[in-house]
Amino acid sequence: MGIAYHQRLAPLVAVRMWCQVPAPSAIDLHVDNMMHTLKKLFLPLLFVGTLVLTGCEANNMDDETTTLMLRLQPTVGTQDLSSDPATVYTIGDQNLTFGSARMYISEITLLRDNGEEVTFTGETITVPAKNENDETITHTTSDLFILAKHDAGDEMFTLGEVPAGVYEGVRFKLGITGTNNNIDPSQVPAGHPLAKQTDKNNHWSWNAGFIYLRIDGLLDLDGDGTVETSDEAGWNVHLGTPNFAQVIELDETFTLDGDGMQTLHLIADYARFVEDVDFSDPAQRICHTMNNLPVAQKVAADISGAFMLHGIHDGHN
Amino acid sequence: METRRCAWLLIALAVCIAGCDALSASEEPEVVQVTVPDGFDPVPIPAFNPLTAAKVELGRQLFSDPILSRTEAVSCASCHEATRFFIDGKPRSIGVEGREGLRNAPSLLNVAYQRLLFWDGGSQTLESQVLAPLENEAEMDLPLDAVLERLMNHPDYPTRFVEVFGEGPSIPTLTQAIAAFERTLVSTGSRYDRFQTGDTQALTTLEREGEALFFGRAQCSTCHSGFLLTNQQFENNGLRPTEADSGRARITLNPQDVGRFKVPSLRNVAWTAPYMHDGRFATLEAVVAHYDAGGEGTQNQHPRIQPLHLSTQEKDALVAFLHTLTDEALIP
């Protein structure tokens, strides 16, 4: 995981990237060539060295950093979310369970009180994708993506090193947009969040693009407090396509003190996602976005209100 | 100029190469060249998935292997039969336990040229397309983790994958192998190709009349153009829609795309009945009759689809011309 420093620190990042240009193989280098190369590189190296020293100085002035983790805690109202089929939740006047509860988060950005924005980066991948003309291209991205598999429990994620200081909020996107949403997940290395999942897939096999929010489960149709297992009792919301990606900004001031590891604790209330969907209406029980735009729109409208910044904790808890 | 190239030759070539020289991981893999005649674009081979003989052969074997379905009774080849121009001849495909799919299985010949896959363009690459029928409940109905488990527990596949990819079965390697095989399914020869390249005796008088209508008054070539006889666009050809299938609109969410489906290639069309996305027309005569009637006047219907008032002979001529698009080397 890494971090992209915008504004003042950006030139330093650029220089470091420039230095990563692969060197020629040692076998191919004769002494003369080496000297010639060194002569050619002298001025650029001097320039780089100056910038690096300047950057180090700036970094020192920028106080300390902290390793920031993200806890994205799933709840259903005031309860913890569980995908145990025996755990029945009451949302409005609907009793239901959660089977899948997964979401993609991207473009996580911390908002500093001095106007700077700190955007996190992730593992670099180079993979096939489609451009706007439906042509297959080779696409490289270092963006940080988080696939929160909340049906498997409460997860922690590493965001990266962050300058200590006062922050006024956090912004992120539920969903994935741009060319990143047209990546072919079948070719993404296993272990990367965008790789094709082999269970509870967060990518449609019949359509391009990632499923930003995947929630499903069973309904208590007869009101006896337990859910039925018939096909009619199934509900799902698979929300995707760029139109439904949502930017969420939580404006609350917090301080990162630069002392080791700290955790940004957010809460995702899954009850909010479905509180306006009337599952007593069979027409609202199945939503794969395109097949049921009215339900997709209801869910999307409730997304921003489903997240809350709980606070900053020391360590990783 | 050589115009007869067919999938069989390419597959046979790949099999021969793989069979004659088992590859070890340290050897340079033999690259399969898919050659096409003048007038055809080069077959697009993505840099991340180069064709090698061993990979194509592995893909061919996977394509025909029913262990990739839940019941171990359905393979990719069940709906794309090599002896039937890679179709199944059914209006809509039949998957595990006799389940009927939503749409007609298109031929895979020349699929390497398709920019988008499926009748609605929902799949963007041949590699990602591979996974759709595996997971689809009406097709092979096997979760991907189960697919990989079966491959990894197979007596031969793990070794074969390592030989080809340097690693075992995975989503990327599985999809690359099958896609590599599918890219070799190229059909480029027909009587019409011979006619176009100077063999004036290749078409009869009736067929030439049909050709004139196809590219002239009937305006078929508005959509069926280029060396594949498709513009690769999504068009509404005036078919009465079904509630279950909105076509391209399912992908784009655009109401103007309701009833639009991908324009299919007409190569080998005489052997790929039944026709349309749902296989509703059993014969070419029924297809021509549909267009002659000007479609069914549906929402979003292409403006060029208007009553043609063709005579019986003109309809026969059009059908006769469509028969000239057959790659005769593929006829069983």
Interface residues (C-beta under 8 A of the other chain):
Chain A: V127 P128 K130 D134 E135 T136 T138 N182 D184 P185 S186 Q187 V188 P189 A190 A195 K196 Q197 T198 D199 N201 W204 S205 W206 N207 A208 T241 N243 T289 M290 N291 L293
Chain B: P44 P46 A47 F48 R115 L116 F118 G121 G122 S123 Q124 T125 E127 S128 V130 L131 A132 L134 E135 N136 P143 L144 D145 V147 L148 S170 I171 P172 T175 Q176 A249 R250 I251 L253
